[in-house]
Amino acid sequence: MTSTTIYDSDRTVQADDSLQDFDRPQKALTVTFKDLSVEVHGLGEDYGSTCLSVLADLFPFAKSQTSRRHILHNVTGQVQPGELLLVLGRPGSGCTSLLKVISNQRNEFHHVSGDIRYGNLGHRGAQQFRNHVVMNTEDDLHFPTLEVKKTIDFATSNKIPGSLPESSTSSKDYLSQKTDAILESLSISHTKSTMVGDEVIRGVSGGERKRVSIAEVMATQAPVQCWDNSTRGLDASNALDFARVLRTMADEEHKSIVATLYQAGNGIYDLFDKVIVLAEGREIYYGPTTEAKQYFEDMGFECTPGANISDFLTSVSVPTERQIRPGYEDKIPTSPADFEDAYKTSPLFDRMVQQMNVASEKSLSDEVESILRLRDAEKNRSLPSLSRQEGIFQIIWGDRWSNALQIASALIMALVTGSLFYNLPSDSTSIFTRPGALFFPIQLFAMNKMSETTASFMGRRIISRHKRLAFHRPAAYALANAATDVPLVILAYSLFQLIYYFIVGFQREAGHFFANWFMLILCTLCFASLFRMIGAWCRHLGLASQITGWMTMVFMVYAGYLIPVPSMPVWFRWISWLNPATYTFEAIMAKEMGDLTLDCIRPQLIPFGSAYDNSQYRSCTVRGSTSGSTIINGETYMNAQYSVYKAHIWRNAGILIGFWIFLALMTAVGFEINLHSDSGSKVLFDRRSKKKEAATKVDTEKADGSAASHDVSYMSLSKTVLFTFKDISYFVRHEGKDLQLLRGVSGYVKPGQLVALMGSSGAGKTTLMDVLAQRKDSGTIEGSIMVNGKPQGISFQRTTGYCEQNDVHEPTATVWESLLFSARLRESHKIPDEEKQDYVRGIMELLELTPLQHAIVGTPGGGLSIEQRKRLTLATELVAKPSLLFLDEPTSGLDGQSVYEICRFMRRLAASGQTIICTIHQPSATLFDAFDVLLLLARGGRTTYFGPTGRNSATVIDYFARNGAACPLHANPAEHIVDVVQGRFSTVGFPITG
């Protein structure tokens, strides 16, 4: 069997072998699609929303007719059990849309035509196989506070086969073994106890997080699997390992696998059986991978020796990138439609259609019946729903720091606010303060739960992924969230109550204490579910936040304390009927004041003074008091002042429980209805721009063929620097011990040099970048870092630029506004604003962002494309005139042509004197050759090579050859050297320094 070696080949082979044993008997399903066409709303561009446009959208007659566009045209193909189908195309060609249709995710499309069959079932009949046809998107969506093992445990617990292997004695035993086998096969078993993390929460590395996503889909054991650019963020060697895992699953487990991959090397390409090439949604090739290159070469195109075949296949339809053999200039197709016509009239197309028709109706029907039998067996064997709920509880409880902060804040607020009402007196001076002390916890915990609105949006994409993978329904997560609120609220409020109740001096009787405690817990649960429901039913966080703020204000004002019920305007009194705070305040007020008597003293007792000692001639001004009496009856007072009655206490408790259940159910319904993606992706333009620029036809998945070159020099840098670092070591505390992540790393960067920082996933590339850029705020750093021969000063970060792997921008700003904002804040205030604006225009022209200057940045899928966002990230740093530029994975997630564009931009910057250090994961031979110097790290942060790459990488190739690791002919040098330092390539005593 092919091993998925990453660190220890023997260990991983054994893991892969054990992994196969868990999946018997196998499921198999053939997917056939003919003349598949997809239509979406919109033309790929739109204007951003304004106040007037939002109001206009409320009126149907004011809405303009939505245009439609085709993103797929008559695509035909088939993937059988045991086959790997590769889908290639430029961004915007429809690759992802094809995978979504194959995985039966049609909701976001306006219309899908053509025939698609799963076995002998159409797409409607295949909806019962929702958990057997899955798709993994390119984004890594996980609950960041959950540990890796618990993440995969949760995925595996939903997929337990009917017949357990002999090595498993129970479902839970199988669960543990299966999880361990999956993690071992992907070589991430060492991360079991580490949180997954995200852009904010520290967790596993980016490459390891990608493998967690892969492990989740592997746990589904689905017979049909679609993988959308799943090698994004993996280095070339680990990407090849992933492709080998797919090959193993297809061969040994008879899976039908469809994948789109960017920057796929020839080693990856050769593992696939068939390939579909798309150009602007048109199928220009479908057939064996072994024949694709020759097909286009016979057409008149030329593939450069050593180039990636996948890049060659996607470049033939791009006039500025394809290479044409002499004499064929007037014979080749010129448009995607011409390419499609040439393919559909070729003998290859007829042969592929004949192969698709070979499968008999009976064999396809047998596939479906077999899956139905296995599915029923799984239902009987699967862990009970309570165990699945426990998995959801683990997700919610995983955020330990947030939960601890809530408890700590409750303690602090109890001490601070309790001191404001300290030891209320049992007389008329507390007649207004006492109801205020009762009302304050209602307001405090209601406002504390306003964050649930934001939280409901934060996890929405993750829940959507779980729904697509058939782990659970969104409603299950919503109901589990409501159930998990109970222990958290009880714990937090119990601590608050124990302090606050006795500091204030409420009645010290058990019945009063626990009635107050119980009612306020119910109130807090109601508001938590209310705000979560608002988030579930709103599609935009801004609108949900506004509704939450407005509703909180109104409910607090009309809770019966600030405006007593008798004083409420009649036309607004209905608000109190729908308000959980009203019923809570009435109940705790009635319990506290119902049997309380207070002494009436001045100034409420009139007349007062030494001359008025006889109470017979004195009276109390408090409402409900008896003439001639100096005693205030609490029940009489609350009846007259607040219309609060003791008989309503337990009625109100029942109403609050009903409110909580209703709101939780409405939250579940909201998640089920609103949990979907937007149809179509668009570039949004600012309405204030009088006209769009030349390239307004740019789509978020669509790049220009090749951006035209501008003769723009990179305007005066602040200064050029010589950057050196020597014997850099970095230590962090882990489980009480010092863990060394970097070991004596040394190097230098000259002005105008482009330095590549490479290594396997987890080798410490990003860690070294953070250390060099002074971005580490924890751990111990040893060694020296010099700028022009002097130590880094406190102003070092002001003179450098750092482009992170994740492109984070203000989504509501335009490209021009984002860059100008950065320039104004980061450049000296002594520079005139006109000069800053001119410099921003120059940077936009340099990075070819001028046509998009009025485009709104937006969010992924609803704004700039990945490649455009990468350029914006680079421009945001360049407008600050940095002397040194750090780039972390600038080519991650890009296709081969976009990588070439980013590489071209970096070379232009270097030619202008810019010093650049860049981490890189999957460099092609062409991209690798663009760098001047290579710093190669082995796992553990050890330096394996530092020096020039040489022309056509000759210097580094020669170095490795002298040390017993010669690069094979036609191999990618970048992939080869990473293989060597990972131990994949047989060498004798290859040196690793440090």
N, C-alpha and C positions, 0 to 999 in steps of 0.2 A: 504494500500500500504506500502511496505517496505521503510522506510526512510533512507536517506543517511546522518545520523546524524554525525556531527563532532563537532559542538559547541552547537547548540541550536536545540534540536530535534523537537520541535513544529514548529519552523520557517522552518526547512528543509522539514518536511512532507508537509507543505503547498506549498513549492516551487516545490516539486516533483509532487504534484497533479496538480498544474498549468502547469507544464512542459508537462504533458500528453495532456492537452487540446489543445496544439498548434500543435499537430501532427496528427490530424484527417483530412481526412481518412488515414488509415494506408497502408503502402506498405509492401508486403511480397514476399519473394523469397526463393525457396528451392535450395540448392547447393548439388549436388551429384557428387562424383568422384570415379572412378573405375580403379584399376591397374595403378595408377599414378606413373610415374617414371621420374626422373629429372637427367640430365647429364650436367656437367659444364666442362670448360676447366681447365687444370692443375691438379696436384697431391697433392695440398695443401701446396706446398713449391716451392721456386724459389730462384734465385740469384738476388741480387740488381743490379741496373744499373750502368754501368761505361761509360766512354767516348767511349771506343771501342764497347761496347754492343749497345749503342745508334746508333753509325754509322752503325753497322751491321744490325740493325733493319730497316735501310733505304733501304736495298737491299733485295728483296723477296727471292732470291736464297740463302741468308745467314741465313735465319730464319729456326730454327729447327722445326720439326713437334711437334705441341702442343698435349700433352697427355690429356686424358679425364678421368673423374671419375664420378661414380654414387653417388648422395647424397640422393636420394629417390628411393625405390624399391617397386613397386606394392602396393601402399597405397590405401586403399579403405575406403570410409566412406560417411556419409551424415549428413547435418545439416538442419533441417526444421525450418520454422517460429515458433518462440516461444521457441527455444532450445538453450542451451549453450553447446558448444563442447570444452572441454579442451584438449590441445595437450601437452604432457609431454615428456621429453627426456633430456639426458645430452647435454651440449654444443657440437655441431658438429653432432647431431643426425638428423638434417634436419628439426627441428620444424619451424624455421623462413622461410626456403625455401618452406615448405608446405603452410604456410600462404600467401606467395607471389604468389604462383600458384593459390590458391583459390581466392585471390584478383585480379587475372588476370594480374599480373605484371611478364611477362615472358622474357623481353628483355635481362636480364643479364644471362640467362641460354642458354647453347648451344642447348639442345634439351629436349623437354617435351613430353612424350608419355603417352598414356592412355586417358580415356574419362572423361571430366568434364562438367557438365551441370548446367546452371543457369536457373531454370525453365525447359523449353524444348529447350533452346538455347545452342549451343556450345560456346567455348571461343571466337571465332571470332565474332559471332553474339552478344555476350555480351559486345563487345567493345562500343556499343552504350549506355551501362549502366555504363559508366566509373564513374559517380558520384553516382551510387547506390551500388557499391561494393568497399569499402574503407578499408585501412589498416593503423593502427597507429603503428609506429615503437617505439622501446624502447628509442630512443634519443629524447630529448626535443629540437626541432628546431623551434625557433621563432625569429622574429626581436627584438633584445633586447631593442631597444629604444622605442618600441611601448607600450602604456599602455595596461593593461589587458583587459579593457572593449573594447577598439578599436580593439584589436586582435580578440575577439569573435564577435564583431559587423561585422567585415570584413567577418568572416566565415559564420555568419548567413545571411548576405545580399545576399549571393549566393544561399540560400536555402529557398525560400519563397513558401509555398504551394499554390495551386490553390484556395482553399476555406479558407478564414481567419476565425478565431474564432470570436464569437460575441463581445468579449472584445476588439478586435482590430478594429479601424476605418480606418486604412490605412496600407500600407506596412511598412512605417517607424515606425508607432505605434507598429506594430507586431514585428518589428526588436528590438525595445527597450525592449518590454516585454519578448521576447524570450531570449535575452541575459541575462536579469536580472534573469529569471527563471533558466537558466543553471548555472550561477554563484552561485545562491542561493542553488541549489541542491547539488553542490560540496563544499559549505561553503567557497567560496573565494570571496564573494561579497565585503568584506572589502578591497580587493586589487584592486578595480576597477580603481583607479587613480594612481596605482603604475606601474612603468615600469616592463616589464617581466624580463629583465636583462639576464646576462649569466655569464661565468667565469670571465669576465673582468668588465662588467658594473653592478653596484649594482641594484638589483631589488627584486622580491619576493623570498621567500625561495625555496630550491630545491623541497620540497614536494609540495608547492603551484605551482611551475612551471610545475611539472608533472600533476597537476590537470588542468592547463591551456591547456596542450596538450590533455587531456581527453575531456575537454570542446569543443575544436575545432572539434574533431571527432563527438561528440554528436550533434553539430550544423549541421552536414551534413545530419542527419536524414536518413542515408543510410539503406536500408533493410538488407544488408549483411555487417557485420563489423568484421574485423580481428584485434586483439589486441596482439601485440608482446611484452611480458614482460612489460606491462604498469604499473605494481606496483613497478617498480624499483624506489627507492628513497622515497617511502611511508612507514610510520610506519605500524605495523601489523594491527592496528585498522582502519586506513584510507584505507589500502589495502582491508580489509574486506568490508568497505563501498563501495569501487569501485566495488567489485564483486556484492554487492547488487544492485548497480545501473544497472549493466549488467543484473542481474536477473529481475529487474523491467522492463527494456526496452524489454526484451524477452517476459515477461508475458503480459505486458500491450500494447506494441506497435508491437508485433509479429516480432521482429527482429531475424535474423539468425546470431548468434554470435559465432565466433571461437577465442580462446585465448590461448596463451602460457604464463605460469606464473612460475617464480622461487620462491622457498621458500613459496609455497602455503600452508597455514595452513589448518587444517581439516574443519574449519568453511567456508573457501573459497571453498575448494574441494566439500563440500556437496551441494553447490549452483548449481553445474553443472549437466547436465543431462547425458552427455556421455563423454568418455575420450578415446583419442588415445595415446598409449605409443609407442614411437619410440626408437630404439636402432641401431645406425650406419645406419640410413636411412631405417630400416626395421620395419614394423608394427608388433609389438608383442602383441598388444591388441587393440581392438576397441569394445566398448560396453558400457553398463550403468556404471556409476560411483559406484553404489551400489554393483556391482558384481565384480569389478576389484580386490579388495583385496582378496576376497575368491578364485577367479580364480587362483591367484599365490600361495596362501596358499595351495590349493589343489594340486598344482604342486610340492610342497615340500619346499616352502620358508616360513620364519617366520618373522612376523612383530612385532617389539618391542612394548609393551603396551605404549600408549601415543605418539608414534612417528607419524609424518606427513605421511598420506597415500601416498601423492604425492612423497615424498622422497623414500618411500618403493617401489613404482612402478618403479622408475627410477634406483633403486639400484640393482634390481634382475639380471640385465645383466652385472653387474660389479663384477668380482670374489672376489676382495678384500673388498667389502662392503656388499655384500648380506649375509644373515644369513639363513642357511639351517637346516631344521628339521632333527633330528637324523634318520638315516636309509634311507635318500633320497639323500645321497651324489652322488651316481652313477646313479640316475634316472632323475635328473633335466637336462634341456638343458644347453649346455656349450658355445654356440655362438649365436649371434643375428640371424643367419640363422636358427639355431635349434629352437629358440624361435618362429620365424616366421612360420616355418613348423608346430610346435605344435599348434599354434593358427589357421592357415588356415585349419587344419584338425579337429578342435574342433567343437562340436555342436553349440557353441556360434557364430562362424563365419557364419555358415549356417543360423542361426536365424537372424543375423544382415543383411545379404544379402537379405533375404526374406522381411524384413521390408523396405529395400531400394526400393524394387520393388512394394511396395503397392501403391504408388502414381501413379495415372492415368495420361496419356498423356494430357487429357483434363484439369485436375486441374492445371498441370504445365503450360499449354498454357494460362489458365485464369490468372495466376499470372503475366505472361509477358504482356498480354494485359492490365491488370489493371495498371501496372507500366507505360506503354506507355501513357495511358490516363492521369495519374497524372503528368507525365513529361511534356506533352504538356500544361497542365494547369499551371504548375510552370513557364514555359517559358513566358506565357502571364502575369503572376502576378509578376515575379521577378523584382527587381529594375533595371532601365535602366543601360546600360553599362557605362554611364557617372558616375553613382554613384559608380560602381565597380572601375572605374579608380580613383575616389576620395579616395577609400579605399587604393589603391596602393600608391597614393600620400601621404596619412597619414603615410604609412610605411616609405617612403623615407624622408618625412619631420620630422619624429619622432626623428631623431638624431639632436636635437637642438644645443647641444654643438659643434658638428662638423661644423654645418652651421654657428654658431656664430663665431667660430674660423676662418673660411674662410673669413668672412666679416672683422673681426678685423685684420687679416693678410694683407688684401687688403689695409686697411687704413694705416697700418704701412709701408708697402712696398711703397705706394704712397708718403709718407713723406720722407722716406729714399732715395729712388731712384730718386724722383723728385729733391731732393737737389743736386744730382750729376750733373744734367743737368740744374741747376737753371738759369732761365732767359737768354736763349740763345741769343746772339747778332745777329742783322740783318746784318751781314757782312760775309765775306768769311771765318772767323775763325770758324764758325759753319757749314761749308759746309759738313764736314764729321760727326760731332757730331749730327747734326739735324736728319739725317737718322737713326743714332744709337738710338736716343731718341724715334723715331717712331717704331723702331724694338724691343726695349726692352720689352714693354708690350706683344707683340706677344710671345716672348720666355718665359716670366714670367708666363703667364697664361697657356701656353701649358705645361710647366713643372709642374705647379700646378695640372693639370688634369691627370698627370701620375698615381696618386693614384686610378683612376677609374679601372685600370687593377686589382689591388688587391681587390678592393671593389666588382668587378664582381665575384670573387671567394668566398668571404666571405659569400655572400648570396645565393650561388648556391644550397646548400643542403636544404635551407628553401624554395626556389622556387620549387625545386623538390618535396618537401612535399606538397606544395600547388597544384602542378599539379596532384599528386596522389589523393588528396582529391577533385579534380575537382573544385577548387576555381577559377582558371584562368589559361590561357595558359602562358607558360614562355615568349612568344612573347609580351603578354600584359604588363608584368612587364618591359620588355626591352623598349617598346615604351613609357610607362609611365615614365620611368627613363629619357628618352630623353626629354619628355615634361616638366618634373620637373626641368631639368637643366635650362630652360629658365628663370624663375623668380629668381633662385639663382644666375645665371651668371649676369643677368641684375642688380640685387641689388649690388652684390660684385663689378662688374666693374664700375657701375655708381659712387659709392663712390670713387673708385680708380681714375676714369677719372676726377671727379670734382676737385680733388687735384692735380693730376699729370699734367694734361693738362695745367693748368694755372700757376703752378710753373715753368714748363719748358719754357713756353712762346711761345707756338704755336699760330697760327693766331686766333685772338679773334673774330671770326665771327661764327654765329649760324650754317651756312651750313657746315663749316669746322669741328666744334665741333661734330655735330651729325653724320656726315659722318664717322669720325674717331671712334666715339662711336659705331655706328651700325656695321661697318666692324669688329672691334675687338671682339664684342659679337658673331658675326657669326663664327669667327675664333676659339674662345674658345669653342663654342658648337661643332664645327667640331672635335677638338682634344679630347674633352670629349667622344664623340661617337666613335672616332677612337680607343682610348685606351680601352674603354669598349668592342668594337668589338674584339680586340685582346684577351682580357680575355674570351670572349664568345666562340671563336673558338679554343682556346688552352685548353688542358686537364690538363696541369701541370702549376702551378704558376711560377715555376722557368723559364720555357721556355717562358712564356708570359712576365715575367719581363725583360728577356734578349732582346726579340724582341722590347718591348716598349722602353728600353734604347737606343738600336741601332737605331730605327726609329726616335726617338726624336733628336738624334745627327745628323743624316743624313739630316732630314728635316730642322733643324736650319741652318746647314752649307749651304744647297742649297735653302735657302729661298730668295736669291737675294740680301742680304746685305753683308754678309761676303765674298761671292764670287758673284759678280754681274753676271747677266745672260750672258752678252757678254763674260765674262772671264771663264765661265764654260766649262769644257771639253765636246766636242760634245757627247761622248758616255755616259755622265752622265746627260746631260741636260734634259732628259726625266723625271728625278726625280722632277724637278720643275713643270712639268705639272701635277703631281699627288699630289702636296704639297699644302695644304690649306694656309700655311704660306706665300707661294710665291704670291698667289692672294691677300691676305690681305695686304702684304707689298706694292705691286704695287698700290693697290687702295688708301691706306692712304698716300703713298708717292706722288702719283699724285695729290691728293686733297690738300695736304699741300704745295707742291713745285710748283704746276702747275701755279699759278698766283703770285708767290713770287719773289721779286727782292732783291738782296743782294749787298751791297757795297763790292767791291774787295779792300782789304787792304793788307799791307805786312803781312806775307812774300809771299802771293800769287801774289801780284802786283810787277812786276819787270820792270826795275831796281827801287830800292827804296833808298831813302836818300834825304838830303836837297838839293842836286844839281839837283834833278829830279822832278821839280814841274809841268812840262808841260805834261799832260796826252796824248798828241798827240804822244809822244815818249815812252809811257809805255804800258805794256800789262799784262793781267791777265793769270795766269798759270792754272786756273781751266778749266776742260774739258767743251767744249761747249760755252766758252766765246768768245766775238768778239774782234778782234785785234783793239787796240787803244781805247777800252772802259773800264771803271772802274766799270761797272754795270754787275752783273751776273743775267741772266734770268733763273729762277728756272726750267721752262719747258724745255728749251734747255739743261740745265745741266743734268736733270734726263733722258732725252732721250739719251744723249751721254754716260753718265756714267753707268746707270742702265737699259737702254732699257725699261723705264717706260713711259706709255702714258695715257693722261687724258681720252681718249676715252674708256679706259678699266675699268673705275671705276665701273660702274653699271653692266657691263658684269661680272666682277669678283664677285660682290655681288650675282648675279644669280648663278654663279658656286659654290660659298660657300653654298648657300641654297641647291643646288642639292647634294653637298658633304654630308651635314648634314643629309638630308633625306635618301640618299643611305646608309650611315654608320649606321644610326639608324635601317634601315630595315635589313641590314646584321647582326647587333647585334641580332635582334629578331630571324633571321634564325639560327644563331649560338647557341643561347640558346635552340631552339627547337631541334636541331640535337645533340648537345653535352651534354645535361642535362640528364645523366643517370648514373647508378651505374656500377662499374666494375663487370665483371662476375667472380664468385668464389672468395674466400678469401684465402690468402696465407701467410705463414711465409717466410720472405725473409732472405737469408743467405748471409754473406759477401763473395764475390768472392775470397778474399785474404786467407780465411781459406783453408788449404790444404785438409781438409776433414770435413764432418759434423759429429757431435757427435752422440751418440747413439739414440737420440730421434728426428731424423730429419723427422719423419713421423708425427710430431705434426702439427695440423691444427689450424687456429685461432679460430675455434669454437669447437675444439676437445681437450679434456683433457685426460691425462693418466688415467687409471682406478683409481689408487690411488698411489701417489708418494711413492716410497720406502723410508723407514726411514733410515737416515744416523746417525751414531754415531759421530756427530760433536758437540762439545760444543761451545757455543757462546764465542769467545775469549775475553780476558780481556776487561771489560768495563773501560771507563775512570774513573768513580767512581759511587757509588750508592748514592741515595739521598732520603731524606724524604721531601716530597713536601706537604705543607699545605696551605690552603686558608681559609680566615675567613671574613664573612659579605661582600661578593662581590656584589656590586650593579653597574649597568651600565646604563647611561642615554645618549640619543641622542636627538638632536634638530629636531623636526618635526613640520612643519607649525607654527613655532614661539613658540612652547612649548617644554618642556622637557618631552620626552617619556621614561619611565623606562622599560628596557628590562630584567634586572636581579634584584632580590630582596633578598638581604642578604643571598647569597648562601655560605655555608661553607662545608669543608671537608678536607681530607688528603689522601695521597697515600704513602704506605710504599714500600721499595725496594722489587722487586719480586712480587708485587701485580698487578693484572689485574682488572682495575676498569671500569665498564660499566656506561656510561652516557646515560640515556634514557629519553624519554618524547615524547609527541605528536609533530607533525609537527608544527613549529612555537613556541615551548616552550622555545627556547633559547639555545639548545644544542651546536650548532656550535658557537654561540655568546660567550658562556662561555668558550669554547675551545680557541677561539681567544683571549679572555681577559687573560686567564691563560698563554697562550703562548706568550704574549706581541705582538700580531699581530693587535691590534686595533690602528689606527692612528687618530681616531676622537672620539668624545663623551667624557663623564666624567666617570671615574672609581673610585669607593669608596671601601674601605676594604683593607685587607693586604694579600699579597702573599709571602710565606716564603720558602726558600730552605735550608734545614738543620738548621732551626731556624734563618736564616738571610734573609734580604730582597733580592729580585731579583736584580742582578747587571746588568751592561750594557752588560756583556758577557753571559747573560742567554740564549739568542737565539743560541749562538754558541755551547752550551752544550746540547741543546735539538733538537729533531727531530719532524717534523710536516708533516704528510702524509695527504694531502688534498683529498677530495672526488673525485675530477677530476684528473685523472692520466695524467699529462702533462709532456712529455719528448721530447727530440730532436729526430725527426722521422728518421733522416738519420744515427744516431749512432747505434752501436751494443750494446747489453746488457753489454758486458765487457767494452766497451769504456765509456758508461754512468756511470757505477759504479766507474771506475778508475778516471774519470774526477771529480766526486763528492769527492772521497777520497783525491785526490791531492789538491783540492782547500780548503777543510774544515778541514783537519787534519794539525797538526803543520808541518812547513817546516823542523823542526829538525828531524822528523822521516824519516829514509831512504826510498827511493822509493820502494826498494825490500820488505820491511816490509809492506808498504801500499798494494802492489800487492798481497802479501800472505794473508793479511786480507780480501781483496776483494774476493779472491778465497774461503776463509772460509765462508764468508757471502753467496756467490752463492751456496755453497754446503749446507749450513744451510737451505736456502729457495728453494733449488732444482732447481736452475737456470743454473747449470753447463752445461746440455745438450743444453741450448739455448744461451750460451755465445757468439756465432758468429752470432746469429740471429739479424737482423736489427729491431729496435723498430717499425718503420713504423707508420701508422695511423690506427685507428679502421677500421677493414674490410680489411686491407692490411698490416698486421704485426702481432704483438703479440695479443693474445686473451685478453679479459677483465681480466680474472683471472691471466694470466701471467703478464699483466701490473700492476695489484695490487701488485703482489709480487715484481716487479721491483721498484715500488714506495717505498715499505717498505725497500727494500735493499738499495736504494739510500740514505735513512736517516740513516740506520744502519752502513754503511761504515764510517760515521762521528763519530762513537762511542758516541752516545748521552747517557746522564745519565737519561734522561726522554723522553718518546716517546708519542706523541699525534697522535691518529689515528681518522680521520673523516670518518665515514661510510666505513670501509674497506671491508664490505661484500655486499655493494650495487651493484645490478645487477648480482650477482653470483647465480648459482644453489646450491641446498642443499649440494651436495658433495664438490663443491669448497669452500663453506662456512666452511665446516668441515676442509678442508685443511688449510685455512687461520687461523681458530681457533687453529688448532694444532700447526701452526707456532708461534702464539702468546703465547701459553702455554709454548713452548720450550724457547722462549725469556724470559718469566717471571721466569721460572725455573733457568735461568742463571743469575738472579739478575736484569733484566731489569724492570724498573718501567713504566707501560703503562696505559694511560687513553684513552678510546675508546668510541666514540659515536656509537650507534647501532639503527637500525630502526626496522627490522623484525626478531628478534632472535627466533629460535626454542627453544624448551625446552632443547635440548642437548646443543645448543650454549650458552644459558643463564646460564646453570649450569657450564660452563667453567669459568665464571667470579668470582672473589673473593668478590668484593664489588660493590654495586649498588648505584648510585646517580640518583634519579628520580625527574624530573622537571615537574611541571604543567604549563599550559599556563600562560604567564606573567612572567616567570622566577622564579617561587616560588619552594622552596624545599619541596618535599612531603615525600621523604625517603632517608636517607643516612645510610648505614650500610652493614654488611656482607650479602651475599645471603644464605649461609649455604649449607650443602650437599643436593643435589636434591632440592635446593631453599627452604629448609624447614624454614629457619629463616625469610625470607621476606614474605613467605606465612603465617606464624604464626602471624607476625606483622599485616598484613592486616586483618586476621581473627579476631584478638583481637579488631580491630577497626570497626567491622561490615561489612567487605568485604571479606568473606571467598571465597577461590578459588574453583570453582566447580571441581568435580572429572574428571580426564582425560583432564582438560583444560590446555592450555599453560600458565604457570605463568606469563611470560613476557607480553603476550597479555592481561591477566586479569588485571594486575596492571595498565597498560596504560588505559584500559577501565575505571578503577575506577577513576583515576585522571581526566579523561575527562568527568565524570559524566554519563557514559553509564550504570554503574552498580549501582543498587539501594543500597545506604548506608545511615546510619544515622550519620550525623555530622563527616564525615571523616576528620581528621586534615590535614591542609595544612599550613605549616609554612611560615613565611615571610609576 
